[in-house]
Every structure is written in C-alpha cells, then in structure tokens.
Amino acid sequence: MARVLVTRHLTEGGTDPLLHAGHEIVASPEDIALTDDELKAQAAECDGMVCLLTDRIDEDVLRAGHAGRLRVVANTAVGYDNIDVAAAHALGISVCNTPGVLTATTADLAFLLILAATRSSSGAETDLRQGRWRGWGFNTHLARDVHGATLGLVGYGRIAQAVAHRAAAFDMEVLHTTRHDTGQPGFVPTVDELLQRSDIVSLHVPLSESTFHLIGAAELALMKSTAVLVNTARGPIVDEDALVDALHAGMIHGAGLDVFEGEPTLNPRLLDAPRVTLLPHIGSATIDTRTRMARLACQGVCDVLAGKTPANLVASP
Ligand code: GLV
C-alpha cells in the first residue's frame, strides 16, 4: 500500500482507482490550496501525488519529494505548465496528465465563446440586466455572423480538431496552423497568415516559452478589424494589455477568454474592456468530464506505482 497525496477535493468517485488499488489517500478536510511549504512537506511523505493546475509543482517541491519516496505526480488537467517536467524527469519522477477525456467538453466551451464573442451576447445581456434595453431595435446589438465565417485554429491537437468538427456544422471554413505541416486541408504555414485570413481565431497550443505572448500587439494588428479572438488554452499566450488596447482601438471586433494571465487575479483593464466575454476557466467543468479527469490522473499514479507505463504519461520536454 502506498501513500498518495490528493491536493484538492475531486468529484465523487474520482479517486476510485486509488481506493481500488488499496492505496492510502492523504487529503486535507478543507478544500483549500496547500502552501509551498505544505506541498513540500507532504511531497516528502508520499509515493504519489494527484494535483491540480493551480498547484505549482516546481523543482523545490519535486526535490522534497525525491528526498522522500515520491515516484509520480499526476496533474488533473491536460495542460501541465504548472509542473517542472524537466526537473521531475531529471529526478526520476514520472508525470501524468489527462489527455482525451476533456476534449469534447473543452471544445464545446470554445464554441460557446466563439458564438458569444462573435454575436456580442455578453454586452447585450448586460444591457438587458442593467435596464438599458428599450425593446427590439433594428439597428441595435448588431454583431457578426458565425456561420460562413473563417475559423483559424492556432494549434491542431485534439481540442482544436474537435472545435473544427463543430465548425463544420456551422458551414465555416477552417484553417489551422502548427509548427509542422499537418498535410491536412486548411493548413497555413504561419500564425501571421492565419491571423490575416481568419474571422475568428481560437487558440489551442500549450503554454511554453515559445507560446508566451504568442498573441501580442503586432499579431493583433494583423487581425481583421471585424475579427474575434478566443482563448481557452492558457492565459499567458495572450498579452492581455495589448488585447485591451486593441479592443479599445477597434482593431478587432471582440474576444472571448476562459483563461487569464494572472488567474485568479484579473487584469482590471479586462473587466472594463469593450466587447469581451470572460469566463472563470471552466473549459472542462462538467461533472462527467471532471470525474473522468480525476480517475485518469489517479489511474496514472496507480500504474506508475505498480511498475506499469501509464497511457497518460507525459514525455520528456
Ligand atoms: C485545463 O485547463 C486543462 O489543462 O485541463
């Protein structure tokens, strides 16, 4: 029997793989974030760890775990930029994530933002709620069409492809760009070309040094003044100050964001920016999907502790 730290409360049944394998679960009764010191202390006393994307698993935490008996860290998320994977691998600690199980749910949410931002529904709803609606108006709340628009996907992994699948039902033309030619219809070789040609741009790349502020002032300037930017990936991929400037200047039509640079702290300028829909990082937030994510993360820990190679093992960077 091994000891496995589960840093936060998961959905009901989420830890079943750990329980079925007979592992002891270490969890605090309150569902609050552990401090860095608490994480280090707990890591030092466990064989495995199931964490969230809000837990920063840096080299110090990993070293503390390594000094004990930590063998595996499983992130209950598909993105793992919160974990120092290079340090983990150097210390012989495996890292797992939750690919696949959240694809459709996150693609649904990306499409929600595509629709909301393109039709400016948040601004229309705010007018209604704040008593500014004077009745059906021929020239009021005029926005842009989603159907027939050109959708540009930055990144073409599972979630981007699921968004493309949904876009087909909206009669959209779909472009995509990645570092390597996919050889598939709609591939464009550069982000710049994709930005210039798209009516709606949706971001689906992981956060890394090379994608930090991938969309900044220069890139926003390439977009059509009628275009919309959607980010369901990671906040720091977009330079938020540059985005706010672009919205105020009318350089783009609107934006839909589920992720933020300093989340959960919001750039106050975003709250006052025009034509922007903001959601609190709920891309994968359905009961079924969160439970699948929890079980997959826990299964990864069980597999590593049983000496097997989990399907959701993160490769070395
Ligand atoms: C959510 O943002 C995830 O990476 O799973």
py3Dmol code that shows the C-alpha trace and the ligand (Angstrom):
import py3Dmol

protein = """\
ATOM      1  CA  MET A   1       0.000   0.000   0.000  1.00  0.00           C
ATOM      2  CA  ALA A   2       1.319   3.396  -0.980  1.00  0.00           C
ATOM      3  CA  ARG A   3       0.518   6.882   0.283  1.00  0.00           C
ATOM      4  CA  VAL A   4      -0.900   9.239  -2.315  1.00  0.00           C
ATOM      5  CA  LEU A   5      -1.398  12.944  -1.717  1.00  0.00           C
ATOM      6  CA  VAL A   6      -4.533  14.315  -3.367  1.00  0.00           C
ATOM      7  CA  THR A   7      -4.031  18.063  -3.073  1.00  0.00           C
ATOM      8  CA  ARG A   8      -7.676  19.137  -3.536  1.00  0.00           C
ATOM      9  CA  HIS A   9     -11.118  17.577  -3.350  1.00  0.00           C
ATOM     10  CA  LEU A  10     -12.065  15.762  -6.548  1.00  0.00           C
ATOM     11  CA  THR A  11     -15.538  14.916  -7.857  1.00  0.00           C
ATOM     12  CA  GLU A  12     -17.363  11.943  -6.352  1.00  0.00           C
ATOM     13  CA  GLY A  13     -15.783   8.671  -7.438  1.00  0.00           C
ATOM     14  CA  GLY A  14     -12.726  10.462  -8.808  1.00  0.00           C
ATOM     15  CA  THR A  15     -10.289   8.703  -6.508  1.00  0.00           C
ATOM     16  CA  ASP A  16     -11.800   5.224  -7.092  1.00  0.00           C
ATOM     17  CA  PRO A  17      -8.672   3.879  -8.880  1.00  0.00           C
ATOM     18  CA  LEU A  18      -6.552   4.719  -5.807  1.00  0.00           C
ATOM     19  CA  LEU A  19      -9.092   3.185  -3.435  1.00  0.00           C
ATOM     20  CA  HIS A  20      -9.486   0.037  -5.557  1.00  0.00           C
ATOM     21  CA  ALA A  21      -5.704  -0.385  -5.631  1.00  0.00           C
ATOM     22  CA  GLY A  22      -5.737  -0.172  -1.827  1.00  0.00           C
ATOM     23  CA  HIS A  23      -3.655   2.999  -1.576  1.00  0.00           C
ATOM     24  CA  GLU A  24      -3.878   5.358   1.356  1.00  0.00           C
ATOM     25  CA  ILE A  25      -5.149   8.786   0.327  1.00  0.00           C
ATOM     26  CA  VAL A  26      -3.697  11.812   2.078  1.00  0.00           C
ATOM     27  CA  ALA A  27      -6.045  14.783   1.754  1.00  0.00           C
ATOM     28  CA  SER A  28      -6.925  17.728   3.925  1.00  0.00           C
ATOM     29  CA  PRO A  29     -10.520  18.009   5.119  1.00  0.00           C
ATOM     30  CA  GLU A  30     -10.790  21.561   3.751  1.00  0.00           C
ATOM     31  CA  ASP A  31     -10.639  22.078   0.018  1.00  0.00           C
ATOM     32  CA  ILE A  32      -8.046  24.847   0.083  1.00  0.00           C
ATOM     33  CA  ALA A  33      -4.731  25.238  -1.714  1.00  0.00           C
ATOM     34  CA  LEU A  34      -1.664  23.950   0.113  1.00  0.00           C
ATOM     35  CA  THR A  35       1.126  26.484   0.655  1.00  0.00           C
ATOM     36  CA  ASP A  36       4.503  25.807  -0.956  1.00  0.00           C
ATOM     37  CA  ASP A  37       5.844  24.624   2.396  1.00  0.00           C
ATOM     38  CA  GLU A  38       2.878  22.328   2.969  1.00  0.00           C
ATOM     39  CA  LEU A  39       3.279  20.896  -0.534  1.00  0.00           C
ATOM     40  CA  LYS A  40       6.963  20.220   0.102  1.00  0.00           C
ATOM     41  CA  ALA A  41       6.280  18.592   3.462  1.00  0.00           C
ATOM     42  CA  GLN A  42       3.510  16.391   2.029  1.00  0.00           C
ATOM     43  CA  ALA A  43       5.503  15.506  -1.100  1.00  0.00           C
ATOM     44  CA  ALA A  44       8.322  14.240   1.118  1.00  0.00           C
ATOM     45  CA  GLU A  45       5.992  11.737   2.758  1.00  0.00           C
ATOM     46  CA  CYS A  46       4.103  10.329  -0.209  1.00  0.00           C
ATOM     47  CA  ASP A  47       4.762   7.898  -3.057  1.00  0.00           C
ATOM     48  CA  GLY A  48       2.442   9.669  -5.449  1.00  0.00           C
ATOM     49  CA  MET A  49       0.689  12.989  -5.856  1.00  0.00           C
ATOM     50  CA  VAL A  50      -2.528  13.956  -7.651  1.00  0.00           C
ATOM     51  CA  CYS A  51      -2.582  17.719  -8.108  1.00  0.00           C
ATOM     52  CA  LEU A  52      -4.486  20.446  -9.934  1.00  0.00           C
ATOM     53  CA  LEU A  53      -3.291  23.008 -12.474  1.00  0.00           C
ATOM     54  CA  THR A  54      -3.484  25.582  -9.684  1.00  0.00           C
ATOM     55  CA  ASP A  55      -0.780  23.751  -7.692  1.00  0.00           C
ATOM     56  CA  ARG A  56       2.726  24.899  -8.593  1.00  0.00           C
ATOM     57  CA  ILE A  57       4.893  21.787  -8.649  1.00  0.00           C
ATOM     58  CA  ASP A  58       8.301  23.375  -9.032  1.00  0.00           C
ATOM     59  CA  GLU A  59      11.783  21.969  -8.630  1.00  0.00           C
ATOM     60  CA  ASP A  60      11.748  22.600  -4.844  1.00  0.00           C
ATOM     61  CA  VAL A  61       8.590  20.551  -4.354  1.00  0.00           C
ATOM     62  CA  LEU A  62       9.948  17.795  -6.589  1.00  0.00           C
ATOM     63  CA  ARG A  63      13.293  17.758  -4.764  1.00  0.00           C
ATOM     64  CA  ALA A  64      11.483  17.474  -1.437  1.00  0.00           C
ATOM     65  CA  GLY A  65       9.508  14.558  -2.848  1.00  0.00           C
ATOM     66  CA  HIS A  66      12.619  12.935  -4.281  1.00  0.00           C
ATOM     67  CA  ALA A  67      14.345  13.191  -0.891  1.00  0.00           C
ATOM     68  CA  GLY A  68      11.441  11.090   0.365  1.00  0.00           C
ATOM     69  CA  ARG A  69       9.896   8.469  -1.921  1.00  0.00           C
ATOM     70  CA  LEU A  70       7.843  10.381  -4.475  1.00  0.00           C
ATOM     71  CA  ARG A  71       7.645   8.495  -7.771  1.00  0.00           C
ATOM     72  CA  VAL A  72       4.803  10.108  -9.693  1.00  0.00           C
ATOM     73  CA  VAL A  73       2.885  13.388  -9.997  1.00  0.00           C
ATOM     74  CA  ALA A  74      -0.412  13.357 -11.904  1.00  0.00           C
ATOM     75  CA  ASN A  75      -1.960  16.645 -12.967  1.00  0.00           C
ATOM     76  CA  THR A  76      -5.745  16.581 -13.139  1.00  0.00           C
ATOM     77  CA  ALA A  77      -5.623  18.648 -16.330  1.00  0.00           C
ATOM     78  CA  VAL A  78      -4.380  18.194 -19.880  1.00  0.00           C
ATOM     79  CA  GLY A  79      -2.041  21.213 -19.634  1.00  0.00           C
ATOM     80  CA  TYR A  80       0.921  20.754 -17.291  1.00  0.00           C
ATOM     81  CA  ASP A  81       2.768  24.076 -17.433  1.00  0.00           C
ATOM     82  CA  ASN A  82       2.379  24.240 -13.632  1.00  0.00           C
ATOM     83  CA  ILE A  83       4.796  21.314 -13.283  1.00  0.00           C
ATOM     84  CA  ASP A  84       8.533  21.500 -13.881  1.00  0.00           C
ATOM     85  CA  VAL A  85       8.553  18.390 -16.066  1.00  0.00           C
ATOM     86  CA  ALA A  86      12.270  18.627 -16.876  1.00  0.00           C
ATOM     87  CA  ALA A  87      13.136  18.667 -13.157  1.00  0.00           C
ATOM     88  CA  ALA A  88      10.741  15.787 -12.468  1.00  0.00           C
ATOM     89  CA  HIS A  89      12.315  13.642 -15.159  1.00  0.00           C
ATOM     90  CA  ALA A  90      15.836  14.525 -14.028  1.00  0.00           C
ATOM     91  CA  LEU A  91      14.851  13.282 -10.577  1.00  0.00           C
ATOM     92  CA  GLY A  92      13.233  10.139 -11.969  1.00  0.00           C
ATOM     93  CA  ILE A  93       9.701  11.236 -11.061  1.00  0.00           C
ATOM     94  CA  SER A  94       7.017  10.406 -13.639  1.00  0.00           C
ATOM     95  CA  VAL A  95       4.432  12.989 -14.686  1.00  0.00           C
ATOM     96  CA  CYS A  96       0.920  12.201 -15.917  1.00  0.00           C
ATOM     97  CA  ASN A  97      -1.896  14.395 -17.247  1.00  0.00           C
ATOM     98  CA  THR A  98      -5.442  13.891 -18.524  1.00  0.00           C
ATOM     99  CA  PRO A  99      -5.487  13.993 -22.330  1.00  0.00           C
ATOM    100  CA  GLY A 100      -8.507  12.912 -24.332  1.00  0.00           C
ATOM    101  CA  VAL A 101     -11.169  12.788 -21.636  1.00  0.00           C
ATOM    102  CA  LEU A 102     -11.850  16.542 -21.692  1.00  0.00           C
ATOM    103  CA  THR A 103     -11.590  17.127 -25.440  1.00  0.00           C
ATOM    104  CA  ALA A 104     -15.283  17.393 -26.332  1.00  0.00           C
ATOM    105  CA  THR A 105     -16.220  19.353 -23.206  1.00  0.00           C
ATOM    106  CA  THR A 106     -13.478  21.921 -23.783  1.00  0.00           C
ATOM    107  CA  ALA A 107     -14.309  22.171 -27.486  1.00  0.00           C
ATOM    108  CA  ASP A 108     -17.942  22.848 -26.545  1.00  0.00           C
ATOM    109  CA  LEU A 109     -16.789  25.683 -24.295  1.00  0.00           C
ATOM    110  CA  ALA A 110     -14.526  27.102 -27.003  1.00  0.00           C
ATOM    111  CA  PHE A 111     -17.527  27.115 -29.299  1.00  0.00           C
ATOM    112  CA  LEU A 112     -19.627  28.826 -26.651  1.00  0.00           C
ATOM    113  CA  LEU A 113     -17.019  31.621 -26.599  1.00  0.00           C
ATOM    114  CA  ILE A 114     -16.832  31.705 -30.404  1.00  0.00           C
ATOM    115  CA  LEU A 115     -20.588  32.251 -30.514  1.00  0.00           C
ATOM    116  CA  ALA A 116     -20.762  34.649 -27.561  1.00  0.00           C
ATOM    117  CA  ALA A 117     -17.857  36.821 -28.670  1.00  0.00           C
ATOM    118  CA  THR A 118     -18.886  36.939 -32.318  1.00  0.00           C
ATOM    119  CA  ARG A 119     -22.530  37.762 -31.539  1.00  0.00           C
ATOM    120  CA  SER A 120     -21.525  40.111 -28.660  1.00  0.00           C
ATOM    121  CA  SER A 121     -24.053  38.392 -26.426  1.00  0.00           C
ATOM    122  CA  SER A 122     -22.393  39.368 -23.131  1.00  0.00           C
ATOM    123  CA  GLY A 123     -22.776  43.076 -23.900  1.00  0.00           C
ATOM    124  CA  ALA A 124     -26.387  42.535 -24.997  1.00  0.00           C
ATOM    125  CA  GLU A 125     -27.191  40.620 -21.812  1.00  0.00           C
ATOM    126  CA  THR A 126     -25.526  43.302 -19.694  1.00  0.00           C
ATOM    127  CA  ASP A 127     -27.737  45.950 -21.361  1.00  0.00           C
ATOM    128  CA  LEU A 128     -30.804  43.863 -20.544  1.00  0.00           C
ATOM    129  CA  ARG A 129     -29.797  43.199 -16.934  1.00  0.00           C
ATOM    130  CA  GLN A 130     -28.911  46.838 -16.317  1.00  0.00           C
ATOM    131  CA  GLY A 131     -32.215  48.167 -17.642  1.00  0.00           C
ATOM    132  CA  ARG A 132     -30.782  49.651 -20.831  1.00  0.00           C
ATOM    133  CA  TRP A 133     -32.953  47.580 -23.207  1.00  0.00           C
ATOM    134  CA  ARG A 134     -35.584  49.778 -24.862  1.00  0.00           C
ATOM    135  CA  GLY A 135     -37.140  46.975 -26.935  1.00  0.00           C
ATOM    136  CA  TRP A 136     -36.394  45.228 -30.206  1.00  0.00           C
ATOM    137  CA  GLY A 137     -34.318  47.577 -32.290  1.00  0.00           C
ATOM    138  CA  PHE A 138     -33.416  47.218 -35.935  1.00  0.00           C
ATOM    139  CA  ASN A 139     -30.001  48.770 -35.517  1.00  0.00           C
ATOM    140  CA  THR A 140     -29.129  47.681 -32.001  1.00  0.00           C
ATOM    141  CA  HIS A 141     -26.856  44.892 -30.836  1.00  0.00           C
ATOM    142  CA  LEU A 142     -25.634  44.289 -34.355  1.00  0.00           C
ATOM    143  CA  ALA A 143     -22.716  41.875 -34.329  1.00  0.00           C
ATOM    144  CA  ARG A 144     -21.119  39.384 -36.742  1.00  0.00           C
ATOM    145  CA  ASP A 145     -22.135  36.009 -38.164  1.00  0.00           C
ATOM    146  CA  VAL A 146     -20.528  32.771 -37.035  1.00  0.00           C
ATOM    147  CA  HIS A 147     -21.937  30.681 -39.877  1.00  0.00           C
ATOM    148  CA  GLY A 148     -19.930  31.076 -43.034  1.00  0.00           C
ATOM    149  CA  ALA A 149     -17.027  32.730 -41.196  1.00  0.00           C
ATOM    150  CA  THR A 150     -13.423  31.592 -41.489  1.00  0.00           C
ATOM    151  CA  LEU A 151     -12.180  29.998 -38.280  1.00  0.00           C
ATOM    152  CA  GLY A 152      -8.420  29.975 -37.668  1.00  0.00           C
ATOM    153  CA  LEU A 153      -7.104  27.431 -35.174  1.00  0.00           C
ATOM    154  CA  VAL A 154      -3.681  28.019 -33.647  1.00  0.00           C
ATOM    155  CA  GLY A 155      -2.531  24.508 -32.765  1.00  0.00           C
ATOM    156  CA  TYR A 156      -4.211  21.408 -34.144  1.00  0.00           C
ATOM    157  CA  GLY A 157      -4.296  18.887 -31.319  1.00  0.00           C
ATOM    158  CA  ARG A 158      -7.315  17.005 -30.055  1.00  0.00           C
ATOM    159  CA  ILE A 159      -9.266  20.019 -28.802  1.00  0.00           C
ATOM    160  CA  ALA A 160      -8.619  22.136 -31.905  1.00  0.00           C
ATOM    161  CA  GLN A 161      -9.764  19.256 -34.121  1.00  0.00           C
ATOM    162  CA  ALA A 162     -12.924  18.867 -32.050  1.00  0.00           C
ATOM    163  CA  VAL A 163     -13.592  22.601 -32.500  1.00  0.00           C
ATOM    164  CA  ALA A 164     -13.047  22.163 -36.258  1.00  0.00           C
ATOM    165  CA  HIS A 165     -15.596  19.340 -36.239  1.00  0.00           C
ATOM    166  CA  ARG A 166     -18.175  21.613 -34.608  1.00  0.00           C
ATOM    167  CA  ALA A 167     -17.317  24.426 -37.037  1.00  0.00           C
ATOM    168  CA  ALA A 168     -18.205  22.215 -39.999  1.00  0.00           C
ATOM    169  CA  ALA A 169     -21.818  22.164 -38.799  1.00  0.00           C
ATOM    170  CA  PHE A 170     -21.762  25.979 -38.877  1.00  0.00           C
ATOM    171  CA  ASP A 171     -20.611  25.994 -42.519  1.00  0.00           C
ATOM    172  CA  MET A 172     -17.348  27.619 -41.513  1.00  0.00           C
ATOM    173  CA  GLU A 173     -14.144  27.482 -43.473  1.00  0.00           C
ATOM    174  CA  VAL A 174     -11.499  26.131 -41.080  1.00  0.00           C
ATOM    175  CA  LEU A 175      -7.792  26.990 -41.237  1.00  0.00           C
ATOM    176  CA  HIS A 176      -5.154  25.723 -38.846  1.00  0.00           C
ATOM    177  CA  THR A 177      -1.500  26.338 -38.184  1.00  0.00           C
ATOM    178  CA  THR A 178       1.066  24.266 -36.303  1.00  0.00           C
ATOM    179  CA  ARG A 179       4.858  24.129 -36.237  1.00  0.00           C
ATOM    180  CA  HIS A 180       4.852  21.091 -38.534  1.00  0.00           C
ATOM    181  CA  ASP A 181       2.822  20.808 -41.736  1.00  0.00           C
ATOM    182  CA  THR A 182      -0.134  18.574 -40.943  1.00  0.00           C
ATOM    183  CA  GLY A 183      -0.656  17.875 -44.640  1.00  0.00           C
ATOM    184  CA  GLN A 184      -4.362  18.345 -43.997  1.00  0.00           C
ATOM    185  CA  PRO A 185      -6.766  20.712 -45.789  1.00  0.00           C
ATOM    186  CA  GLY A 186      -6.760  24.174 -44.237  1.00  0.00           C
ATOM    187  CA  PHE A 187      -3.120  24.115 -43.083  1.00  0.00           C
ATOM    188  CA  VAL A 188      -1.404  27.501 -43.263  1.00  0.00           C
ATOM    189  CA  PRO A 189       2.317  27.705 -42.537  1.00  0.00           C
ATOM    190  CA  THR A 190       2.424  30.736 -40.241  1.00  0.00           C
ATOM    191  CA  VAL A 191       0.448  32.224 -37.389  1.00  0.00           C
ATOM    192  CA  ASP A 192       0.647  35.603 -39.145  1.00  0.00           C
ATOM    193  CA  GLU A 193      -1.053  34.300 -42.278  1.00  0.00           C
ATOM    194  CA  LEU A 194      -3.725  32.600 -40.204  1.00  0.00           C
ATOM    195  CA  LEU A 195      -4.404  35.834 -38.296  1.00  0.00           C
ATOM    196  CA  GLN A 196      -4.715  37.809 -41.513  1.00  0.00           C
ATOM    197  CA  ARG A 197      -7.152  35.369 -43.122  1.00  0.00           C
ATOM    198  CA  SER A 198      -9.407  34.447 -40.188  1.00  0.00           C
ATOM    199  CA  ASP A 199     -12.663  35.994 -38.980  1.00  0.00           C
ATOM    200  CA  ILE A 200     -12.411  34.091 -35.713  1.00  0.00           C
ATOM    201  CA  VAL A 201      -9.134  32.919 -34.169  1.00  0.00           C
ATOM    202  CA  SER A 202      -9.171  30.230 -31.474  1.00  0.00           C
ATOM    203  CA  LEU A 203      -6.026  29.311 -29.521  1.00  0.00           C
ATOM    204  CA  HIS A 204      -5.202  25.667 -28.778  1.00  0.00           C
ATOM    205  CA  VAL A 205      -1.491  25.492 -28.003  1.00  0.00           C
ATOM    206  CA  PRO A 206       0.109  24.587 -24.675  1.00  0.00           C
ATOM    207  CA  LEU A 207       1.835  27.318 -22.692  1.00  0.00           C
ATOM    208  CA  SER A 208       5.614  27.211 -23.063  1.00  0.00           C
ATOM    209  CA  GLU A 209       8.456  29.667 -23.537  1.00  0.00           C
ATOM    210  CA  SER A 210       7.698  29.686 -27.255  1.00  0.00           C
ATOM    211  CA  THR A 211       3.966  30.399 -26.872  1.00  0.00           C
ATOM    212  CA  PHE A 212       4.222  33.032 -24.100  1.00  0.00           C
ATOM    213  CA  HIS A 213       2.559  36.194 -25.515  1.00  0.00           C
ATOM    214  CA  LEU A 214       2.233  34.488 -28.890  1.00  0.00           C
ATOM    215  CA  ILE A 215      -0.580  36.958 -29.489  1.00  0.00           C
ATOM    216  CA  GLY A 216       0.683  40.473 -28.728  1.00  0.00           C
ATOM    217  CA  ALA A 217       0.277  43.924 -30.235  1.00  0.00           C
ATOM    218  CA  ALA A 218       1.957  43.024 -33.540  1.00  0.00           C
ATOM    219  CA  GLU A 219      -0.198  39.932 -34.016  1.00  0.00           C
ATOM    220  CA  LEU A 220      -3.449  41.704 -33.051  1.00  0.00           C
ATOM    221  CA  ALA A 221      -2.596  44.357 -35.631  1.00  0.00           C
ATOM    222  CA  LEU A 222      -2.599  41.660 -38.309  1.00  0.00           C
ATOM    223  CA  MET A 223      -6.144  40.555 -37.493  1.00  0.00           C
ATOM    224  CA  LYS A 224      -9.174  41.886 -39.345  1.00  0.00           C
ATOM    225  CA  SER A 225     -10.931  44.777 -37.599  1.00  0.00           C
ATOM    226  CA  THR A 226     -14.039  42.554 -37.686  1.00  0.00           C
ATOM    227  CA  ALA A 227     -12.282  39.548 -36.142  1.00  0.00           C
ATOM    228  CA  VAL A 228     -12.727  37.788 -32.830  1.00  0.00           C
ATOM    229  CA  LEU A 229     -10.066  36.156 -30.616  1.00  0.00           C
ATOM    230  CA  VAL A 230     -10.919  33.190 -28.387  1.00  0.00           C
ATOM    231  CA  ASN A 231      -8.583  31.732 -25.755  1.00  0.00           C
ATOM    232  CA  THR A 232      -9.438  28.506 -23.927  1.00  0.00           C
ATOM    233  CA  ALA A 233      -5.796  27.360 -23.694  1.00  0.00           C
ATOM    234  CA  ARG A 234      -3.686  29.298 -21.172  1.00  0.00           C
ATOM    235  CA  GLY A 235      -3.852  32.998 -20.273  1.00  0.00           C
ATOM    236  CA  PRO A 236      -0.210  33.992 -20.827  1.00  0.00           C
ATOM    237  CA  ILE A 237      -0.432  33.003 -24.504  1.00  0.00           C
ATOM    238  CA  VAL A 238      -2.154  36.384 -24.991  1.00  0.00           C
ATOM    239  CA  ASP A 239      -0.684  39.722 -23.947  1.00  0.00           C
ATOM    240  CA  GLU A 240      -3.788  40.982 -22.149  1.00  0.00           C
ATOM    241  CA  ASP A 241      -2.754  44.636 -22.119  1.00  0.00           C
ATOM    242  CA  ALA A 242      -2.210  44.532 -25.869  1.00  0.00           C
ATOM    243  CA  LEU A 243      -5.607  42.849 -26.270  1.00  0.00           C
ATOM    244  CA  VAL A 244      -7.364  45.526 -24.204  1.00  0.00           C
ATOM    245  CA  ASP A 245      -5.655  48.238 -26.275  1.00  0.00           C
ATOM    246  CA  ALA A 246      -6.782  46.516 -29.488  1.00  0.00           C
ATOM    247  CA  LEU A 247     -10.385  46.280 -28.267  1.00  0.00           C
ATOM    248  CA  HIS A 248     -10.483  49.946 -27.246  1.00  0.00           C
ATOM    249  CA  ALA A 249      -8.939  50.999 -30.559  1.00  0.00           C
ATOM    250  CA  GLY A 250     -11.464  48.898 -32.510  1.00  0.00           C
ATOM    251  CA  MET A 251      -8.620  46.914 -34.048  1.00  0.00           C
ATOM    252  CA  ILE A 252     -10.633  43.711 -33.543  1.00  0.00           C
ATOM    253  CA  HIS A 253     -14.360  43.141 -33.057  1.00  0.00           C
ATOM    254  CA  GLY A 254     -14.236  41.169 -29.826  1.00  0.00           C
ATOM    255  CA  ALA A 255     -12.715  38.493 -27.632  1.00  0.00           C
ATOM    256  CA  GLY A 256     -13.788  35.501 -25.578  1.00  0.00           C
ATOM    257  CA  LEU A 257     -11.495  34.398 -22.767  1.00  0.00           C
ATOM    258  CA  ASP A 258     -11.717  31.425 -20.408  1.00  0.00           C
ATOM    259  CA  VAL A 259      -8.136  31.768 -19.169  1.00  0.00           C
ATOM    260  CA  PHE A 260      -6.118  34.691 -17.839  1.00  0.00           C
ATOM    261  CA  GLU A 261      -2.517  35.738 -17.376  1.00  0.00           C
ATOM    262  CA  GLY A 262      -2.625  36.071 -13.595  1.00  0.00           C
ATOM    263  CA  GLU A 263      -5.637  33.930 -12.769  1.00  0.00           C
ATOM    264  CA  PRO A 264      -7.488  34.003 -10.493  1.00  0.00           C
ATOM    265  CA  THR A 265      -6.471  37.674 -10.292  1.00  0.00           C
ATOM    266  CA  LEU A 266      -7.937  39.507 -13.239  1.00  0.00           C
ATOM    267  CA  ASN A 267      -6.305  42.357 -15.097  1.00  0.00           C
ATOM    268  CA  PRO A 268      -8.753  45.144 -14.110  1.00  0.00           C
ATOM    269  CA  ARG A 269      -8.484  46.628 -17.605  1.00  0.00           C
ATOM    270  CA  LEU A 270     -10.102  43.476 -18.989  1.00  0.00           C
ATOM    271  CA  LEU A 271     -13.201  43.982 -16.851  1.00  0.00           C
ATOM    272  CA  ASP A 272     -13.741  47.402 -18.409  1.00  0.00           C
ATOM    273  CA  ALA A 273     -12.787  46.413 -21.949  1.00  0.00           C
ATOM    274  CA  PRO A 274     -15.497  46.564 -24.607  1.00  0.00           C
ATOM    275  CA  ARG A 275     -16.928  43.534 -26.459  1.00  0.00           C
ATOM    276  CA  VAL A 276     -15.284  40.855 -24.374  1.00  0.00           C
ATOM    277  CA  THR A 277     -16.805  37.712 -22.856  1.00  0.00           C
ATOM    278  CA  LEU A 278     -14.985  36.473 -19.751  1.00  0.00           C
ATOM    279  CA  LEU A 279     -15.403  33.075 -18.097  1.00  0.00           C
ATOM    280  CA  PRO A 280     -13.593  31.754 -14.997  1.00  0.00           C
ATOM    281  CA  HIS A 281     -11.559  28.904 -16.573  1.00  0.00           C
ATOM    282  CA  ILE A 282     -14.463  26.463 -16.915  1.00  0.00           C
ATOM    283  CA  GLY A 283     -13.368  24.712 -20.123  1.00  0.00           C
ATOM    284  CA  SER A 284     -13.541  21.199 -18.703  1.00  0.00           C
ATOM    285  CA  ALA A 285     -16.049  21.940 -15.955  1.00  0.00           C
ATOM    286  CA  THR A 286     -18.778  19.342 -16.307  1.00  0.00           C
ATOM    287  CA  ILE A 287     -19.403  16.693 -13.658  1.00  0.00           C
ATOM    288  CA  ASP A 288     -18.780  13.771 -16.013  1.00  0.00           C
ATOM    289  CA  THR A 289     -15.620  15.202 -17.521  1.00  0.00           C
ATOM    290  CA  ARG A 290     -14.115  16.255 -14.210  1.00  0.00           C
ATOM    291  CA  THR A 291     -14.777  12.740 -12.867  1.00  0.00           C
ATOM    292  CA  ARG A 292     -13.120  11.185 -15.929  1.00  0.00           C
ATOM    293  CA  MET A 293     -10.147  13.526 -15.462  1.00  0.00           C
ATOM    294  CA  ALA A 294      -9.817  12.634 -11.777  1.00  0.00           C
ATOM    295  CA  ARG A 295      -9.975   8.907 -12.488  1.00  0.00           C
ATOM    296  CA  LEU A 296      -7.439   9.132 -15.303  1.00  0.00           C
ATOM    297  CA  ALA A 297      -4.992  11.084 -13.132  1.00  0.00           C
ATOM    298  CA  CYS A 298      -5.432   8.602 -10.260  1.00  0.00           C
ATOM    299  CA  GLN A 299      -5.060   5.651 -12.639  1.00  0.00           C
ATOM    300  CA  GLY A 300      -1.763   7.120 -13.868  1.00  0.00           C
ATOM    301  CA  VAL A 301      -0.477   7.172 -10.299  1.00  0.00           C
ATOM    302  CA  CYS A 302      -1.643   3.574  -9.738  1.00  0.00           C
ATOM    303  CA  ASP A 303       0.068   2.414 -12.924  1.00  0.00           C
ATOM    304  CA  VAL A 304       3.409   4.027 -12.090  1.00  0.00           C
ATOM    305  CA  LEU A 305       3.308   2.679  -8.543  1.00  0.00           C
ATOM    306  CA  ALA A 306       2.534  -0.778  -9.960  1.00  0.00           C
ATOM    307  CA  GLY A 307       5.557  -0.556 -12.268  1.00  0.00           C
ATOM    308  CA  LYS A 308       3.444  -0.119 -15.424  1.00  0.00           C
ATOM    309  CA  THR A 309       3.706   2.602 -18.063  1.00  0.00           C
ATOM    310  CA  PRO A 310       0.514   4.682 -17.917  1.00  0.00           C
ATOM    311  CA  ALA A 311      -1.217   5.718 -21.153  1.00  0.00           C
ATOM    312  CA  ASN A 312      -1.235   9.308 -19.887  1.00  0.00           C
ATOM    313  CA  LEU A 313       2.490   9.595 -19.167  1.00  0.00           C
ATOM    314  CA  VAL A 314       3.961  12.990 -20.118  1.00  0.00           C
ATOM    315  CA  ALA A 315       7.034  12.616 -22.292  1.00  0.00           C
ATOM    316  CA  SER A 316      10.278  14.468 -21.564  1.00  0.00           C
ATOM    317  CA  PRO A 317      10.215  18.051 -22.876  1.00  0.00           C
TER     318      PRO A 317
END
"""
ligand_1 = """\
5
GLV
C -7.491 22.841 -18.254
O -7.222 23.978 -18.471
C -6.643 21.737 -18.554
O -5.490 21.937 -18.957
O -7.094 20.600 -18.380
"""
view = py3Dmol.view(width=600, height=400)
view.addModel(protein, "pdb")
view.setStyle({"model": 0}, {"cartoon": {"style": "trace"}})
view.addModel(ligand_1, "xyz")
view.setStyle({"model": 1}, {"stick": {}})
view.zoomTo()
view.show()
